[in-house]
Amino acid sequence: MTVYVSVNSPYRWAVLDRRGRLVDRGVADSLGSLAAEHGSAVTGVVPGQDVVIHPLHLPAIGRHKALSAIPYALEDKLSADIDTLHFVLLQWSPGSESSVAVVAKDLLHSWVTKLNDAGLNTIALVPEYCLLPTHSRAPITVAKSDDGHVHVRGPGTAGMSIDPAMLEFWWQEFDDKTVSLAVNDNKLAKSFIAAGASRVSEWSLGSDFTEWLSNWDDGVRIANYNLLQGLNNGTISGDTRLFKWAIGIAAATIILSLIADIAEYQVLQRKTARLDREIQAIFTTTFPEVTRIVNPRVQMEQQLRNLRSGTQGSGDFQYLLSALAQSAPVVQATVEEINYRDNTLLVICSTQDFAGLDRLRKRFEAIEGVTVQLLSSGSRDNLVTGRFGLQRGDG
């Protein structure tokens, strides 16, 4: 049996059987009364607005490397000091997009302390929106709860809680306006339709997590959402045998980590050598007038710095290359190939999606004296590539 308990009043609770199906639910007067009635081990349900899930690309080869890279990869997107935050890697595989949950450490500890002080043993904490079910004909569920917040659950581990006043802005930024939505509130459904959503269905699934759990058809499966993953609670066992066993496991982990680091270093060395060869080839093609090549990476950076500092009056090629240097980083595009012939700078760039190519095209168009054409586009290896032609002319 699994018991879910709200960490805040009203103290809603729900009991699920071993197959993840709801068998009972209710509202308790206090957390203390739940320990006597349902046992001590519980999963705490925390406010969704306090837990933010970020999609993130982590190119690390090993999971432990990905975990250590998370705070620095997200640092620019966070308003709080990374030392005050707890990061949970919800979904990850090498070379694909990951999802990371972020929550304040002090909040996390306060929730655990509150449940433990009431006599409840907290085995997991999950954000409220992860308990939303998904409809068989709609990949995104949107539900308004009793406290007025709107909760969203998407494919995989995607989810969020949002203030109703911000919902329209979120939808306007959403890429696929044709996606099917299952919405629990008639007024909310009408607001989506008014904002341009074309496939909205009303789904009466209730307004709190205990009602949402009753709408799961195949049982609740939310193990990846546990916010206590990786949390050091500071407890030390007094059992000497257990301590020795833990030391042995730690030693084995260090050895395996060392082996993994060596293997990763060798892989990165090969990748670096290949990248140096590619940079040299691009450098030779782009700057044929440079005949002495000592360090193509450093020389390429120097040439690009020189071009950026001499945008005006420095020739068509330099002007167009400077336009590329100004535009690609802004939309997080990667420059794959550059060629210049017939007064045209031919550039192949890769982005995460086709919308990224469109943003890059608009950035080029915004630069005075540059005309741009998207000559071709396609997708490979989970990336979208586009071939642009840039020329000097009326922008």
C-alpha beads as a LAMMPS data file, in Angstrom:
LAMMPS data file: protein, C-alpha beads

395 atoms
394 bonds

1 atom types
1 bond types

-500.0 500.0 xlo xhi
-500.0 500.0 ylo yhi
-500.0 500.0 zlo zhi

Masses

1 110.0

Atoms # bond

1 1 1 0.000 0.000 0.000
2 1 1 1.123 3.562 -0.711
3 1 1 -0.149 6.539 1.270
4 1 1 -0.049 10.061 -0.205
5 1 1 -0.389 12.992 2.188
6 1 1 -0.508 16.732 1.525
7 1 1 2.237 18.538 3.471
8 1 1 -0.001 21.606 3.870
9 1 1 -3.522 22.117 5.166
10 1 1 -6.061 20.904 4.174
11 1 1 -4.353 17.567 4.874
12 1 1 -5.730 15.465 2.056
13 1 1 -4.703 11.822 1.930
14 1 1 -5.093 8.939 -0.490
15 1 1 -4.305 5.226 -0.212
16 1 1 -3.249 3.202 -3.272
17 1 1 -2.948 -0.571 -3.542
18 1 1 0.139 -2.379 -4.822
19 1 1 -1.037 -1.949 -8.411
20 1 1 -1.197 1.825 -7.977
21 1 1 -5.000 2.028 -7.877
22 1 1 -6.904 4.266 -5.455
23 1 1 -8.687 2.407 -2.652
24 1 1 -9.501 5.223 -0.213
25 1 1 -9.133 8.975 0.231
26 1 1 -10.165 11.756 2.588
27 1 1 -9.152 14.857 4.560
28 1 1 -7.535 14.622 8.012
29 1 1 -7.811 17.138 10.835
30 1 1 -4.049 16.967 11.397
31 1 1 -0.977 15.113 10.190
32 1 1 -0.658 13.407 13.566
33 1 1 -3.999 11.634 13.151
34 1 1 -2.802 10.042 9.907
35 1 1 0.072 8.132 11.540
36 1 1 -2.283 6.137 13.754
37 1 1 -4.816 5.469 10.992
38 1 1 -2.635 4.624 7.979
39 1 1 0.799 3.698 9.339
40 1 1 3.948 5.772 9.293
41 1 1 5.481 5.476 5.785
42 1 1 4.076 8.162 3.489
43 1 1 4.770 10.022 0.256
44 1 1 4.400 13.749 0.823
45 1 1 2.591 15.806 -1.824
46 1 1 4.151 19.277 -2.016
47 1 1 2.898 22.481 -3.706
48 1 1 3.680 22.366 -7.429
49 1 1 4.528 26.063 -7.569
50 1 1 7.551 25.385 -5.334
51 1 1 9.090 22.838 -7.730
52 1 1 10.276 23.844 -11.203
53 1 1 11.169 21.329 -13.906
54 1 1 13.685 22.446 -16.531
55 1 1 14.368 20.687 -19.851
56 1 1 18.121 20.532 -20.273
57 1 1 20.690 19.054 -22.654
58 1 1 23.504 17.374 -20.698
59 1 1 26.142 15.975 -23.056
60 1 1 28.019 14.146 -20.239
61 1 1 28.844 10.504 -20.887
62 1 1 28.117 9.236 -17.351
63 1 1 25.139 9.923 -15.091
64 1 1 27.356 11.099 -12.205
65 1 1 28.982 13.626 -14.531
66 1 1 25.541 14.810 -15.656
67 1 1 24.478 15.299 -12.030
68 1 1 27.530 17.413 -11.226
69 1 1 26.993 19.544 -14.349
70 1 1 23.342 20.426 -13.613
71 1 1 23.839 23.469 -11.307
72 1 1 26.244 25.144 -13.717
73 1 1 24.130 24.369 -16.797
74 1 1 21.108 26.003 -15.113
75 1 1 22.903 28.845 -13.325
76 1 1 21.827 31.527 -15.823
77 1 1 18.169 30.483 -15.502
78 1 1 18.043 30.569 -11.693
79 1 1 17.348 33.569 -9.498
80 1 1 18.615 31.933 -6.294
81 1 1 22.122 30.866 -5.288
82 1 1 22.755 27.317 -6.556
83 1 1 24.062 26.332 -3.107
84 1 1 20.572 26.901 -1.673
85 1 1 18.887 24.634 -4.215
86 1 1 18.404 20.877 -4.559
87 1 1 18.558 19.361 -8.057
88 1 1 16.943 16.067 -9.074
89 1 1 17.737 14.435 -12.421
90 1 1 14.311 13.081 -13.374
91 1 1 15.097 11.791 -16.843
92 1 1 18.438 11.337 -18.600
93 1 1 20.153 9.320 -21.304
94 1 1 23.366 10.274 -23.169
95 1 1 22.799 12.509 -26.186
96 1 1 19.125 13.257 -25.509
97 1 1 17.268 15.999 -23.665
98 1 1 17.082 15.612 -19.892
99 1 1 14.656 16.990 -17.323
100 1 1 15.739 18.389 -13.961
101 1 1 13.583 19.311 -10.959
102 1 1 14.750 22.268 -8.836
103 1 1 13.523 23.004 -5.305
104 1 1 14.827 25.104 -2.413
105 1 1 16.724 23.019 0.157
106 1 1 15.146 24.813 3.125
107 1 1 11.652 24.053 1.812
108 1 1 12.573 20.420 1.245
109 1 1 13.888 20.021 4.787
110 1 1 10.890 21.841 6.287
111 1 1 8.477 19.446 4.564
112 1 1 10.348 16.370 5.773
113 1 1 10.642 17.767 9.308
114 1 1 6.931 18.610 9.419
115 1 1 5.900 15.084 8.410
116 1 1 8.446 13.389 10.677
117 1 1 7.437 15.529 13.674
118 1 1 3.857 14.290 13.145
119 1 1 5.060 10.677 13.429
120 1 1 5.130 10.029 9.680
121 1 1 8.164 8.520 7.973
122 1 1 8.706 10.378 4.696
123 1 1 9.878 7.940 2.023
124 1 1 9.299 10.302 -0.907
125 1 1 8.208 13.839 -1.816
126 1 1 6.442 14.561 -5.115
127 1 1 5.121 17.804 -6.644
128 1 1 1.349 18.001 -6.870
129 1 1 1.176 18.174 -10.678
130 1 1 2.929 14.825 -11.119
131 1 1 -0.232 13.133 -9.786
132 1 1 -2.270 14.420 -12.723
133 1 1 -3.369 11.584 -15.025
134 1 1 -2.953 11.785 -18.792
135 1 1 -5.815 11.243 -21.211
136 1 1 -5.524 8.615 -23.938
137 1 1 -6.278 11.243 -26.610
138 1 1 -4.488 14.264 -25.128
139 1 1 -0.778 14.378 -24.250
140 1 1 -1.219 17.405 -21.962
141 1 1 -3.498 17.609 -18.920
142 1 1 -4.410 21.006 -17.443
143 1 1 -6.245 21.177 -14.116
144 1 1 -7.320 24.034 -11.895
145 1 1 -7.090 23.109 -8.202
146 1 1 -9.053 24.316 -5.197
147 1 1 -6.326 26.798 -4.240
148 1 1 -6.678 28.547 -7.623
149 1 1 -3.414 27.373 -9.159
150 1 1 -3.344 25.746 -12.571
151 1 1 -1.372 22.509 -12.834
152 1 1 -0.008 21.129 -16.092
153 1 1 1.356 17.680 -16.850
154 1 1 2.877 16.844 -20.227
155 1 1 4.647 13.874 -21.798
156 1 1 7.445 12.145 -19.896
157 1 1 8.413 14.073 -16.765
158 1 1 7.215 17.489 -17.984
159 1 1 5.045 19.391 -15.521
160 1 1 4.462 22.736 -13.826
161 1 1 2.148 24.827 -11.664
162 1 1 1.291 28.327 -12.785
163 1 1 -0.735 31.304 -11.637
164 1 1 -3.892 31.703 -13.768
165 1 1 -2.866 35.272 -14.631
166 1 1 0.266 33.919 -16.351
167 1 1 -1.460 31.098 -18.209
168 1 1 -2.090 33.096 -21.410
169 1 1 1.581 34.114 -21.612
170 1 1 2.637 30.485 -21.193
171 1 1 0.327 29.383 -23.988
172 1 1 1.501 32.117 -26.349
173 1 1 5.070 30.860 -25.912
174 1 1 4.030 27.235 -26.484
175 1 1 5.378 25.980 -29.814
176 1 1 2.649 23.539 -30.932
177 1 1 -0.739 25.268 -30.874
178 1 1 -2.389 22.149 -32.386
179 1 1 -1.592 19.895 -29.422
180 1 1 -4.588 18.243 -27.713
181 1 1 -5.401 19.488 -24.200
182 1 1 -7.552 17.756 -21.562
183 1 1 -8.864 20.484 -19.202
184 1 1 -10.825 19.987 -15.969
185 1 1 -12.541 23.390 -15.893
186 1 1 -15.064 24.728 -18.432
187 1 1 -14.013 28.368 -18.000
188 1 1 -10.371 27.364 -18.344
189 1 1 -11.135 25.401 -21.506
190 1 1 -12.873 28.406 -23.041
191 1 1 -9.898 30.641 -22.249
192 1 1 -7.592 28.256 -24.138
193 1 1 -9.937 28.252 -27.124
194 1 1 -10.056 32.057 -27.073
195 1 1 -6.241 32.099 -27.052
196 1 1 -6.092 30.010 -30.225
197 1 1 -6.016 26.400 -29.002
198 1 1 -7.765 24.226 -31.573
199 1 1 -8.043 20.884 -29.747
200 1 1 -9.422 21.274 -26.221
201 1 1 -11.474 18.639 -24.405
202 1 1 -13.150 19.042 -21.034
203 1 1 -12.289 16.226 -18.606
204 1 1 -14.037 16.064 -15.222
205 1 1 -11.140 14.713 -13.186
206 1 1 -11.648 16.767 -10.019
207 1 1 -9.781 19.638 -8.406
208 1 1 -7.351 17.993 -5.956
209 1 1 -4.768 15.216 -6.138
210 1 1 -6.928 12.621 -4.365
211 1 1 -9.524 12.979 -7.133
212 1 1 -6.839 12.960 -9.832
213 1 1 -5.491 9.637 -8.539
214 1 1 -8.917 8.044 -9.041
215 1 1 -8.692 8.819 -12.786
216 1 1 -5.506 6.807 -13.412
217 1 1 -6.473 3.903 -15.667
218 1 1 -3.251 1.888 -15.470
219 1 1 -2.045 2.603 -11.938
220 1 1 0.198 5.407 -10.739
221 1 1 3.838 5.252 -11.844
222 1 1 5.745 8.282 -10.549
223 1 1 9.011 6.921 -9.121
224 1 1 11.154 9.324 -11.148
225 1 1 9.538 12.355 -9.492
226 1 1 10.856 11.674 -5.965
227 1 1 12.455 14.934 -4.790
228 1 1 14.433 13.134 -2.070
229 1 1 16.748 11.593 -4.669
230 1 1 20.337 12.501 -3.849
231 1 1 19.395 14.208 -0.568
232 1 1 21.830 13.733 2.317
233 1 1 19.743 13.537 5.473
234 1 1 22.786 13.269 7.730
235 1 1 21.679 10.072 9.512
236 1 1 24.430 7.614 10.577
237 1 1 23.808 3.998 11.397
238 1 1 25.168 2.672 14.666
239 1 1 25.552 -0.809 13.195
240 1 1 29.313 -1.476 12.689
241 1 1 28.674 -4.160 10.095
242 1 1 26.517 -1.796 8.120
243 1 1 29.241 0.845 8.411
244 1 1 31.903 -1.539 7.066
245 1 1 29.567 -2.577 4.270
246 1 1 29.010 1.083 3.369
247 1 1 32.810 1.685 3.350
248 1 1 33.241 -1.246 0.981
249 1 1 30.548 0.052 -1.321
250 1 1 32.125 3.526 -1.256
251 1 1 35.552 2.097 -2.157
252 1 1 34.090 0.095 -5.014
253 1 1 32.237 3.184 -6.209
254 1 1 35.473 5.215 -6.205
255 1 1 37.269 2.542 -8.229
256 1 1 34.435 2.302 -10.738
257 1 1 34.285 6.090 -10.936
258 1 1 38.030 6.232 -11.615
259 1 1 37.715 3.652 -14.383
260 1 1 34.788 5.567 -15.867
261 1 1 36.760 8.830 -15.701
262 1 1 39.725 7.263 -17.519
263 1 1 37.445 5.863 -20.219
264 1 1 35.683 9.205 -20.559
265 1 1 39.038 11.018 -20.774
266 1 1 40.136 8.739 -23.618
267 1 1 36.864 9.313 -25.454
268 1 1 37.152 13.080 -24.987
269 1 1 40.759 12.997 -26.255
270 1 1 39.612 11.323 -29.466
271 1 1 36.760 13.812 -29.835
272 1 1 39.147 16.734 -29.247
273 1 1 41.560 15.455 -31.899
274 1 1 38.707 15.061 -34.375
275 1 1 37.383 18.529 -33.524
276 1 1 40.853 20.046 -34.063
277 1 1 41.020 18.464 -37.522
278 1 1 37.558 19.835 -38.376
279 1 1 38.513 23.320 -37.118
280 1 1 41.677 23.261 -39.219
281 1 1 39.678 22.272 -42.305
282 1 1 37.137 25.071 -41.715
283 1 1 39.930 27.568 -40.972
284 1 1 41.781 26.689 -44.178
285 1 1 38.597 27.044 -46.246
286 1 1 37.476 30.278 -44.581
287 1 1 40.853 32.026 -44.417
288 1 1 42.863 30.721 -47.402
289 1 1 45.197 33.712 -47.167
290 1 1 46.650 32.350 -43.894
291 1 1 49.398 29.930 -44.936
292 1 1 51.081 29.273 -41.576
293 1 1 48.809 27.314 -39.254
294 1 1 50.165 26.670 -35.756
295 1 1 47.044 26.411 -33.584
296 1 1 43.918 26.536 -35.772
297 1 1 41.551 26.864 -32.782
298 1 1 43.345 29.935 -31.374
299 1 1 43.914 31.422 -34.843
300 1 1 40.221 30.978 -35.703
301 1 1 39.188 32.766 -32.493
302 1 1 41.638 35.584 -33.242
303 1 1 40.357 36.001 -36.788
304 1 1 36.758 36.098 -35.539
305 1 1 37.643 38.715 -32.910
306 1 1 39.273 40.811 -35.602
307 1 1 36.190 40.522 -37.790
308 1 1 33.824 41.462 -34.951
309 1 1 35.838 44.586 -34.231
310 1 1 35.776 45.705 -37.872
311 1 1 32.165 45.249 -38.945
312 1 1 31.699 48.521 -40.816
313 1 1 33.612 49.084 -44.071
314 1 1 35.625 45.844 -43.886
315 1 1 34.305 44.084 -47.008
316 1 1 31.297 41.919 -47.768
317 1 1 32.794 38.706 -46.394
318 1 1 33.833 40.251 -43.095
319 1 1 30.523 42.050 -42.732
320 1 1 28.507 38.864 -43.318
321 1 1 30.726 36.794 -41.036
322 1 1 30.283 39.414 -38.325
323 1 1 26.490 39.221 -38.819
324 1 1 26.745 35.465 -38.285
325 1 1 28.831 35.939 -35.130
326 1 1 26.232 38.385 -33.768
327 1 1 23.210 36.186 -34.531
328 1 1 24.031 32.510 -33.953
329 1 1 24.860 32.663 -30.205
330 1 1 21.712 34.678 -29.428
331 1 1 19.390 31.881 -30.613
332 1 1 21.717 29.112 -29.390
333 1 1 22.468 27.928 -32.917
334 1 1 25.591 25.911 -33.713
335 1 1 27.548 26.810 -36.848
336 1 1 28.392 23.567 -38.656
337 1 1 29.907 24.832 -41.920
338 1 1 30.844 28.153 -43.611
339 1 1 31.636 28.818 -47.280
340 1 1 31.950 32.070 -49.234
341 1 1 31.577 32.272 -52.976
342 1 1 29.922 34.542 -55.538
343 1 1 29.504 37.285 -52.893
344 1 1 27.346 34.924 -50.811
345 1 1 28.167 33.531 -47.354
346 1 1 26.751 29.996 -47.263
347 1 1 26.197 28.821 -43.692
348 1 1 24.914 25.552 -42.279
349 1 1 23.580 25.893 -38.724
350 1 1 21.894 23.460 -36.333
351 1 1 19.239 24.233 -33.703
352 1 1 16.999 22.250 -31.369
353 1 1 13.901 22.679 -33.562
354 1 1 12.553 24.382 -36.693
355 1 1 11.416 27.356 -34.602
356 1 1 15.090 27.942 -33.825
357 1 1 15.868 28.220 -37.545
358 1 1 13.083 30.761 -37.925
359 1 1 14.463 32.818 -35.016
360 1 1 17.920 32.729 -36.600
361 1 1 16.520 33.907 -39.941
362 1 1 14.779 36.817 -38.209
363 1 1 18.015 37.747 -36.436
364 1 1 19.804 37.928 -39.790
365 1 1 16.988 40.034 -41.279
366 1 1 17.232 42.483 -38.365
367 1 1 20.838 43.386 -39.249
368 1 1 21.060 46.407 -41.522
369 1 1 22.566 45.711 -44.926
370 1 1 22.040 41.917 -44.845
371 1 1 19.653 39.861 -46.962
372 1 1 19.059 36.216 -46.091
373 1 1 17.553 33.140 -47.722
374 1 1 16.831 29.802 -46.061
375 1 1 17.990 27.536 -48.894
376 1 1 17.167 24.180 -47.308
377 1 1 16.384 22.552 -43.968
378 1 1 16.101 19.110 -42.473
379 1 1 16.539 17.092 -39.293
380 1 1 19.021 14.511 -38.089
381 1 1 20.252 13.151 -34.750
382 1 1 17.513 15.014 -32.822
383 1 1 18.687 18.337 -34.294
384 1 1 17.362 20.569 -37.074
385 1 1 19.811 21.912 -39.657
386 1 1 19.337 24.798 -42.058
387 1 1 21.416 26.112 -44.962
388 1 1 21.341 29.910 -45.207
389 1 1 22.614 32.234 -47.926
390 1 1 23.682 35.701 -46.676
391 1 1 24.438 38.639 -48.979
392 1 1 25.092 42.357 -48.648
393 1 1 22.111 44.404 -49.762
394 1 1 19.044 46.250 -48.484
395 1 1 18.084 44.685 -45.110

Bonds

1 1 1 2
2 1 2 3
3 1 3 4
4 1 4 5
5 1 5 6
6 1 6 7
7 1 7 8
8 1 8 9
9 1 9 10
10 1 10 11
11 1 11 12
12 1 12 13
13 1 13 14
14 1 14 15
15 1 15 16
16 1 16 17
17 1 17 18
18 1 18 19
19 1 19 20
20 1 20 21
21 1 21 22
22 1 22 23
23 1 23 24
24 1 24 25
25 1 25 26
26 1 26 27
27 1 27 28
28 1 28 29
29 1 29 30
30 1 30 31
31 1 31 32
32 1 32 33
33 1 33 34
34 1 34 35
35 1 35 36
36 1 36 37
37 1 37 38
38 1 38 39
39 1 39 40
40 1 40 41
41 1 41 42
42 1 42 43
43 1 43 44
44 1 44 45
45 1 45 46
46 1 46 47
47 1 47 48
48 1 48 49
49 1 49 50
50 1 50 51
51 1 51 52
52 1 52 53
53 1 53 54
54 1 54 55
55 1 55 56
56 1 56 57
57 1 57 58
58 1 58 59
59 1 59 60
60 1 60 61
61 1 61 62
62 1 62 63
63 1 63 64
64 1 64 65
65 1 65 66
66 1 66 67
67 1 67 68
68 1 68 69
69 1 69 70
70 1 70 71
71 1 71 72
72 1 72 73
73 1 73 74
74 1 74 75
75 1 75 76
76 1 76 77
77 1 77 78
78 1 78 79
79 1 79 80
80 1 80 81
81 1 81 82
82 1 82 83
83 1 83 84
84 1 84 85
85 1 85 86
86 1 86 87
87 1 87 88
88 1 88 89
89 1 89 90
90 1 90 91
91 1 91 92
92 1 92 93
93 1 93 94
94 1 94 95
95 1 95 96
96 1 96 97
97 1 97 98
98 1 98 99
99 1 99 100
100 1 100 101
101 1 101 102
102 1 102 103
103 1 103 104
104 1 104 105
105 1 105 106
106 1 106 107
107 1 107 108
108 1 108 109
109 1 109 110
110 1 110 111
111 1 111 112
112 1 112 113
113 1 113 114
114 1 114 115
115 1 115 116
116 1 116 117
117 1 117 118
118 1 118 119
119 1 119 120
120 1 120 121
121 1 121 122
122 1 122 123
123 1 123 124
124 1 124 125
125 1 125 126
126 1 126 127
127 1 127 128
128 1 128 129
129 1 129 130
130 1 130 131
131 1 131 132
132 1 132 133
133 1 133 134
134 1 134 135
135 1 135 136
136 1 136 137
137 1 137 138
138 1 138 139
139 1 139 140
140 1 140 141
141 1 141 142
142 1 142 143
143 1 143 144
144 1 144 145
145 1 145 146
146 1 146 147
147 1 147 148
148 1 148 149
149 1 149 150
150 1 150 151
151 1 151 152
152 1 152 153
153 1 153 154
154 1 154 155
155 1 155 156
156 1 156 157
157 1 157 158
158 1 158 159
159 1 159 160
160 1 160 161
161 1 161 162
162 1 162 163
163 1 163 164
164 1 164 165
165 1 165 166
166 1 166 167
167 1 167 168
168 1 168 169
169 1 169 170
170 1 170 171
171 1 171 172
172 1 172 173
173 1 173 174
174 1 174 175
175 1 175 176
176 1 176 177
177 1 177 178
178 1 178 179
179 1 179 180
180 1 180 181
181 1 181 182
182 1 182 183
183 1 183 184
184 1 184 185
185 1 185 186
186 1 186 187
187 1 187 188
188 1 188 189
189 1 189 190
190 1 190 191
191 1 191 192
192 1 192 193
193 1 193 194
194 1 194 195
195 1 195 196
196 1 196 197
197 1 197 198
198 1 198 199
199 1 199 200
200 1 200 201
201 1 201 202
202 1 202 203
203 1 203 204
204 1 204 205
205 1 205 206
206 1 206 207
207 1 207 208
208 1 208 209
209 1 209 210
210 1 210 211
211 1 211 212
212 1 212 213
213 1 213 214
214 1 214 215
215 1 215 216
216 1 216 217
217 1 217 218
218 1 218 219
219 1 219 220
220 1 220 221
221 1 221 222
222 1 222 223
223 1 223 224
224 1 224 225
225 1 225 226
226 1 226 227
227 1 227 228
228 1 228 229
229 1 229 230
230 1 230 231
231 1 231 232
232 1 232 233
233 1 233 234
234 1 234 235
235 1 235 236
236 1 236 237
237 1 237 238
238 1 238 239
239 1 239 240
240 1 240 241
241 1 241 242
242 1 242 243
243 1 243 244
244 1 244 245
245 1 245 246
246 1 246 247
247 1 247 248
248 1 248 249
249 1 249 250
250 1 250 251
251 1 251 252
252 1 252 253
253 1 253 254
254 1 254 255
255 1 255 256
256 1 256 257
257 1 257 258
258 1 258 259
259 1 259 260
260 1 260 261
261 1 261 262
262 1 262 263
263 1 263 264
264 1 264 265
265 1 265 266
266 1 266 267
267 1 267 268
268 1 268 269
269 1 269 270
270 1 270 271
271 1 271 272
272 1 272 273
273 1 273 274
274 1 274 275
275 1 275 276
276 1 276 277
277 1 277 278
278 1 278 279
279 1 279 280
280 1 280 281
281 1 281 282
282 1 282 283
283 1 283 284
284 1 284 285
285 1 285 286
286 1 286 287
287 1 287 288
288 1 288 289
289 1 289 290
290 1 290 291
291 1 291 292
292 1 292 293
293 1 293 294
294 1 294 295
295 1 295 296
296 1 296 297
297 1 297 298
298 1 298 299
299 1 299 300
300 1 300 301
301 1 301 302
302 1 302 303
303 1 303 304
304 1 304 305
305 1 305 306
306 1 306 307
307 1 307 308
308 1 308 309
309 1 309 310
310 1 310 311
311 1 311 312
312 1 312 313
313 1 313 314
314 1 314 315
315 1 315 316
316 1 316 317
317 1 317 318
318 1 318 319
319 1 319 320
320 1 320 321
321 1 321 322
322 1 322 323
323 1 323 324
324 1 324 325
325 1 325 326
326 1 326 327
327 1 327 328
328 1 328 329
329 1 329 330
330 1 330 331
331 1 331 332
332 1 332 333
333 1 333 334
334 1 334 335
335 1 335 336
336 1 336 337
337 1 337 338
338 1 338 339
339 1 339 340
340 1 340 341
341 1 341 342
342 1 342 343
343 1 343 344
344 1 344 345
345 1 345 346
346 1 346 347
347 1 347 348
348 1 348 349
349 1 349 350
350 1 350 351
351 1 351 352
352 1 352 353
353 1 353 354
354 1 354 355
355 1 355 356
356 1 356 357
357 1 357 358
358 1 358 359
359 1 359 360
360 1 360 361
361 1 361 362
362 1 362 363
363 1 363 364
364 1 364 365
365 1 365 366
366 1 366 367
367 1 367 368
368 1 368 369
369 1 369 370
370 1 370 371
371 1 371 372
372 1 372 373
373 1 373 374
374 1 374 375
375 1 375 376
376 1 376 377
377 1 377 378
378 1 378 379
379 1 379 380
380 1 380 381
381 1 381 382
382 1 382 383
383 1 383 384
384 1 384 385
385 1 385 386
386 1 386 387
387 1 387 388
388 1 388 389
389 1 389 390
390 1 390 391
391 1 391 392
392 1 392 393
393 1 393 394
394 1 394 395
